[in-house]
Amino acid sequence: MKKSLTALAALAVTGLASAQSSVTLFGVIDAGVSYQSATSRDPITGASSKQSQWSLANSGYNSSRIGFRGTEDLGGGLAASFWLESPISNDDGATGIANFNRRSTVSLSGGFGELRLGRDYTATFWNDTVFDPFGTNGSGSSAIYSVSSGAGLANSNYARASNMVGYFLPPNLGGFYGQVQYSLNENTKTSATDTTAEVSSSAGRYVGGRFGYANGPLDVALAVGQNVAVDTTSLTRKVQTVNLGASYDFGPVKLFGELSNVQNKFALAVGNSHDSYNGYLIGASMPVGAGLIRASYSTVRYNEGAVGITGEDPRVNKFAIGYVHNLSKRTALYATVARVNNRNDAAYTGSLTAAATTGYGSTGVGYTGLPRSSTGYDFGIRHAF
């Protein structure tokens, strides 16, 4: 249960009791037994190899976290607020409130909307998680999420970005909503002299926006964003994301869908190129008594920008199904099973490889040869407060 603390308690937490009219402590503790496996194939001999792991994991249904948020009514329709949220690893207790890198923001809101400063979710990540029945958590997370957050793209500002300035539209626009964000890279720029060239880098800068419409059972949103991943004198690499998501709740069943295009853009002295990752997701959730059945199918196709490549393009296909049984509003049991198939042509002459797994967090297993398939099972409990 969320606990409203008094100003005296706020003083103990923040040291600024006079600046808060209310402070809330909140969190999620999620733990479960997880099994992960990954099968590879030797491209020359055809021999198969397999890695597998049993573990007690966290965040199989909802991300484990603890946080503090507060709001002060400034009068005249204005409000100031803060949000500090930290990840926790309750499976081993190794990570507590060491940082607030899930979210750390301060806001001013009113009839004009909300101005939010700090580390926050990116606009383009929202569609990936909101329109995924599994919410980008656990073995059931979509193939779109697996590829976008993977080492191949190395997009450090995929889910969240630091040093962000964000603006959110007010909630009274007849169902229309939106946000724009700009993340400062905070790199030092050195001006040119008679003997040295100017030194500057935009690496770490994220710019994005998301606009949608939610009314009754319908929710649809379009998001666009770009992160400068590398910016040196020899290479500029930008990750550009465009996605469109929608859901419709029919009552007996809620349907989900998403289209995603991610481009990894390279600017070199010899010319420009880009790799594309085109994906889609279809999913559903169905209430059954005190429980909820969830299912999704997602796929991402790789399209390498180099010329003269032969063989079939790499592709990731993923199917997931799960059940959540609510013991109360705050406590639930869950079970998920997911299967990934990586389609890699041994005759493919490009450099990209589909290597997604069903693993997450500390549960990950890897491939020792040409990636083929991965299977994941989660059985756990989630408690929110």
VOGU-3710 file (C-alpha; in Angstrom, 3 decimals, decimal comma):
1> mkksltalaa> 0,000/0,000/0,000  1,288/3,466/-0,873  2,143/5,354/2,301  1,651/9,110/2,585  4,323/10,451/4,890  4,080/13,571/6,992  6,309/16,594/6,477  8,454/15,353/9,360  9,038/12,081/7,513  9,817/14,058/4,378
11> lavtglasaq> 12,479/15,894/6,344  14,131/12,583/7,177  14,065/11,559/3,516  14,873/14,789/1,717  15,897/17,321/4,332  13,405/19,778/2,805  10,212/19,346/4,810  9,086/22,900/4,210  9,143/22,341/0,469  6,774/19,351/0,424
21> ssvtlfgvid> 3,073/19,111/1,187  3,054/15,330/0,727  5,571/12,565/0,073  4,776/9,004/-1,000  6,950/5,940/-0,560  6,247/3,315/-3,233  7,812/0,224/-4,709  7,612/-3,217/-6,254  9,217/-6,452/-5,074  9,210/-9,100/-7,802
31> agvsyqsats> 10,973/-12,457/-7,578  10,653/-15,707/-9,481  12,342/-18,895/-10,601  13,547/-18,594/-14,190  14,924/-21,120/-16,660  16,753/-19,894/-19,766  18,336/-21,811/-22,632  20,008/-20,877/-25,912  20,937/-23,205/-28,782  23,623/-22,451/-31,379
41> rdpitgassk> 24,838/-24,182/-34,532  28,351/-24,432/-35,901  28,093/-22,913/-39,428  30,748/-25,304/-40,767  30,061/-28,655/-39,086  26,385/-28,114/-38,314  26,894/-29,354/-34,741  24,578/-27,887/-32,098  25,546/-26,541/-28,694  23,369/-25,334/-25,839
51> qsqwslansg> 23,697/-23,091/-22,817  21,115/-23,223/-20,020  20,601/-21,715/-16,585  18,222/-21,965/-13,615  18,103/-18,850/-11,446  16,098/-16,946/-8,896  15,540/-13,693/-10,750  13,805/-10,380/-10,138  11,529/-8,280/-12,391  9,873/-11,133/-14,279
61> ynssrigfrg> 6,467/-9,391/-14,212  7,158/-5,844/-12,994  10,535/-4,215/-12,434  11,626/-4,324/-8,786  12,069/-0,794/-7,497  11,706/1,598/-4,605  10,992/5,276/-4,859  9,828/8,539/-3,372  7,564/11,083/-5,005  5,989/14,249/-3,722
71> tedlggglaa> 3,860/17,203/-4,736  3,412/20,718/-3,390  0,350/22,779/-4,285  1,665/26,243/-5,152  -1,783/27,762/-5,646  -3,243/29,273/-8,769  -3,314/25,880/-10,472  0,461/25,420/-10,192  2,169/22,432/-8,567  5,777/21,446/-7,996
81> sfwlespisn> 6,710/17,775/-7,781  9,635/15,386/-7,664  10,140/11,701/-8,461  13,126/9,611/-7,338  13,084/5,914/-8,301  15,798/3,324/-7,761  16,175/-0,252/-9,067  16,614/-3,005/-6,488  17,844/-6,587/-6,872  15,769/-8,334/-4,234
91> ddgatgianf> 16,878/-11,781/-5,430  20,341/-11,317/-3,909  20,054/-7,990/-2,051  23,175/-6,682/-3,800  21,538/-3,527/-5,169  19,535/-1,181/-2,986  19,106/2,569/-3,131  22,523/3,139/-4,657  21,196/5,553/-7,273  17,961/6,822/-8,783
101> nrrstvslsg> 18,700/5,915/-12,392  15,198/4,587/-13,115  13,891/8,129/-12,769  15,041/11,310/-11,063  12,992/14,351/-12,036  11,634/17,633/-10,724  8,585/19,222/-12,357  6,446/22,319/-12,549  2,899/21,751/-13,813  -0,254/23,739/-14,371
111> gfgelrlgrd> -2,800/24,595/-17,015  0,031/24,942/-19,531  1,096/21,314/-19,071  4,217/20,038/-17,330  7,871/21,026/-17,557  10,013/18,119/-16,326  13,790/18,112/-15,747  16,136/15,210/-15,061  16,555/11,548/-15,975  13,399/10,053/-17,457
121> ytatfwndtv> 11,992/7,532/-19,918  12,477/8,457/-23,564  9,448/9,210/-25,717  10,257/6,405/-28,158  10,558/3,756/-25,417  7,007/4,397/-24,219  5,394/2,784/-27,269  7,601/-0,311/-26,926  6,456/-0,918/-23,346  2,867/0,420/-23,323
131> fdpfgtngsg> 1,793/-1,608/-26,364  3,527/-4,826/-25,288  1,227/-7,125/-23,228  4,293/-8,100/-21,195  5,384/-4,491/-20,636  9,008/-5,219/-21,677  9,480/-7,316/-18,523  10,667/-10,883/-18,127  11,030/-13,630/-20,707  7,953/-12,400/-22,585
141> ssaiysvssg> 9,416/-9,029/-23,622  8,976/-8,404/-27,339  11,590/-8,992/-30,027  11,440/-5,242/-30,719  12,627/-4,587/-27,159  15,291/-7,321/-27,320  16,836/-5,871/-30,479  16,492/-2,183/-29,534  18,066/-2,684/-26,105  20,700/-5,160/-27,286
151> aglansnyar> 24,445/-4,830/-27,610  24,243/-4,768/-31,397  22,700/-1,295/-31,461  24,540/-0,071/-28,348  21,920/2,633/-27,801  22,568/3,886/-24,266  19,595/6,261/-24,458  17,088/3,659/-25,599  14,869/3,382/-22,496  15,981/6,424/-20,525
161> asnmvgyflp> 18,127/9,506/-20,987  19,845/11,755/-18,484  20,018/15,558/-18,397  16,598/15,756/-20,031  14,343/18,757/-20,534  10,819/17,559/-21,254  7,464/19,183/-21,910  4,142/17,332/-21,557  0,800/18,563/-22,832  -1,965/19,184/-20,251
171> pnlggfygqv> -4,419/16,294/-19,700  -7,559/18,254/-20,643  -7,267/18,103/-24,442  -10,142/15,719/-25,156  -7,980/12,593/-25,112  -4,991/13,989/-27,012  -1,628/13,740/-25,262  1,969/14,417/-26,141  5,504/15,168/-25,061  8,784/16,481/-26,473
181> qyslnentkt> 12,230/15,898/-24,960  15,762/17,153/-25,383  18,683/15,566/-23,556  21,804/17,713/-23,192  25,020/15,831/-23,965  27,082/17,953/-21,513  30,244/17,522/-23,591  32,862/20,259/-23,483  33,386/22,213/-26,695  36,831/23,665/-27,366
191> satdttaevs> 37,028/26,472/-29,905  39,564/26,506/-32,702  42,885/28,354/-32,495  45,503/29,241/-35,065  47,098/25,812/-34,672  44,250/23,516/-33,538  40,842/22,643/-34,904  37,603/22,991/-33,003  36,822/20,017/-30,746  33,174/19,178/-30,092
201> ssagryvggr> 30,969/16,126/-29,739  27,209/15,614/-29,626  27,471/12,050/-28,294  24,788/11,390/-25,692  22,228/13,839/-27,085  18,657/12,533/-27,389  15,803/14,377/-29,097  12,336/12,854/-29,271  8,601/13,316/-29,161  5,446/11,272/-28,731
211> fgyangpldv> 1,875/12,224/-29,571  -1,257/10,155/-29,190  -4,954/9,872/-28,527  -6,605/7,896/-25,726  -10,351/7,819/-25,287  -12,334/4,976/-23,755  -11,053/1,632/-25,028  -8,760/3,138/-27,684  -5,156/4,253/-27,273  -2,890/5,071/-30,236
221> alavgqnvav> 0,451/6,911/-30,319  3,279/7,815/-32,704  6,806/8,412/-31,419  9,988/9,653/-33,119  13,431/10,047/-31,592  17,139/10,136/-32,318  20,164/9,477/-30,114  23,725/10,420/-31,026  25,569/7,283/-29,926  29,054/8,156/-31,256
231> dttsltrkvq> 30,449/11,476/-32,472  34,175/11,638/-33,228  36,307/13,165/-35,956  36,151/9,885/-37,898  32,628/8,595/-37,175  29,192/9,896/-36,251  26,652/7,199/-35,400  23,014/8,026/-34,724  20,207/5,660/-33,721  16,869/6,860/-35,088
241> tvnlgasydf> 13,598/5,296/-33,910  10,096/5,673/-35,315  7,272/3,567/-33,889  3,488/3,496/-33,972  1,495/1,610/-31,350  -2,160/1,038/-30,561  -4,423/-0,916/-28,232  -8,160/-1,462/-28,067  -10,006/-2,936/-25,097  -13,083/-4,885/-26,218
251> gpvklfgels> -13,809/-5,970/-22,625  -13,414/-9,752/-22,982  -10,084/-9,183/-24,723  -7,639/-6,306/-25,195  -5,645/-6,198/-28,426  -2,189/-4,658/-28,899  -0,159/-3,771/-31,963  3,057/-1,949/-32,830  5,112/-1,109/-35,899  8,767/-0,177/-35,354
261> nvqnkfalav> 11,587/1,093/-37,540  15,062/1,586/-36,051  17,938/2,865/-38,170  21,577/2,724/-37,130  23,106/5,563/-39,173  26,822/5,872/-39,908  28,470/9,049/-41,200  32,074/8,504/-42,324  34,529/10,425/-44,427  34,014/7,909/-47,256
271> gnshdsyngy> 30,209/8,258/-47,174  27,036/7,541/-45,240  25,170/4,280/-44,683  22,610/2,792/-42,328  21,322/-0,544/-41,070  17,568/-0,925/-40,578  15,646/-3,023/-38,074  11,984/-3,311/-39,061  9,618/-4,998/-36,630  6,045/-5,472/-35,605
281> ligasmpvga> 4,103/-6,892/-32,668  0,593/-8,247/-32,249  -0,670/-9,232/-28,832  -3,644/-9,708/-26,565  -4,626/-9,902/-22,925  -7,781/-11,587/-21,652  -9,207/-11,327/-18,118  -10,198/-14,699/-16,652  -11,757/-14,395/-13,203  -9,059/-13,033/-10,894
291> glirasystv> -6,408/-13,647/-13,528  -5,130/-12,388/-16,855  -3,899/-14,357/-19,866  -1,267/-12,557/-21,969  0,126/-13,492/-25,381  2,202/-11,830/-28,092  4,009/-12,504/-31,336  6,765/-10,148/-32,475  9,378/-10,126/-35,186  12,291/-7,929/-36,330
301> rynegavgit> 13,993/-8,141/-39,711  17,540/-6,859/-40,193  18,440/-4,947/-43,358  22,140/-4,182/-43,674  23,090/-1,015/-45,492  26,195/-2,373/-47,206  26,034/-3,216/-50,916  26,701/-6,570/-52,528  25,403/-8,693/-49,634  24,074/-12,137/-50,517
311> gedprvnkfa> 22,003/-14,599/-48,529  18,799/-14,172/-46,536  18,532/-11,206/-44,148  18,743/-12,105/-40,434  15,419/-12,173/-38,591  14,135/-12,632/-35,021  10,728/-14,224/-34,342  9,334/-14,462/-30,822  6,182/-15,917/-29,283  5,240/-15,525/-25,614
321> igyvhnlskr> 2,280/-16,562/-23,493  1,679/-16,103/-19,792  -0,826/-16,032/-16,963  -1,105/-13,631/-14,037  -3,257/-14,533/-11,011  -4,116/-11,595/-8,774  -4,294/-12,561/-5,119  -5,137/-8,929/-4,278  -4,731/-5,491/-5,824  -1,086/-5,499/-4,771
331> talyatvarv> -0,003/-9,142/-4,936  0,042/-11,462/-7,921  1,461/-14,825/-9,016  2,669/-15,160/-12,602  3,919/-17,704/-15,116  5,419/-17,008/-18,551  6,863/-19,134/-21,325  8,576/-17,636/-24,390  10,373/-18,904/-27,459  12,781/-17,046/-29,774
341> nnrndaaytg> 13,840/-18,249/-33,218  16,808/-16,503/-34,806  16,882/-16,998/-38,562  20,503/-16,667/-39,686  21,439/-17,881/-43,152  24,844/-19,575/-43,136  25,329/-18,155/-46,647  24,676/-14,561/-45,512  27,711/-12,409/-46,342  26,799/-9,373/-44,207
351> sltaaattgy> 28,062/-8,564/-40,724  24,722/-8,506/-38,851  23,567/-11,481/-36,799  20,193/-12,081/-35,151  21,121/-13,140/-31,625  18,117/-12,393/-29,408  17,399/-14,543/-26,350  14,540/-14,745/-23,862  16,929/-13,807/-21,040  16,698/-10,625/-18,993
361> gstgvgytgl> 18,736/-9,032/-16,223  21,005/-11,616/-14,600  19,188/-14,547/-16,255  20,893/-14,187/-19,622  22,507/-17,045/-21,504  24,429/-16,664/-24,743  25,326/-18,332/-28,012  28,600/-20,119/-28,729  28,015/-20,415/-32,484  25,476/-19,210/-35,041
371> prsstgydfg> 22,424/-18,283/-32,919  19,360/-20,463/-33,465  16,767/-20,476/-30,667  16,145/-19,559/-27,056  13,482/-20,611/-24,540  12,546/-18,975/-21,245  10,231/-19,862/-18,354  9,310/-17,592/-15,427  7,341/-18,539/-12,300  7,122/-15,836/-9,668
381> irhaf> 5,365/-13,467/-7,301  5,009/-9,706/-7,397  4,092/-7,456/-4,472  3,550/-3,709/-4,845  3,372/-1,134/-2,057
//
